[in-house]
Amino acid sequence: MKLAGLQKELEDAFKASPALEVKWAVMKDWNETMRYDLTIDANDAKDLFSACNAHRVGVLPWIRKRW
């Protein structure tokens, strides 16, 4: 976020939407190798998917608006 110049905007978004901050916390440690992790349980997988894709407060929709 710092390199992209979006740190302040992200902090403001967290203040405006605590739900986004929670979803960001779920997503922040994800990496591409996790998609092959067979040890992740179904609830964690659902939480990760929801955090990424929630329409109004998901991480991916927030990022897409800034591409």
Beta strands, then each sheet from edge to edge (+ up, - down):
end
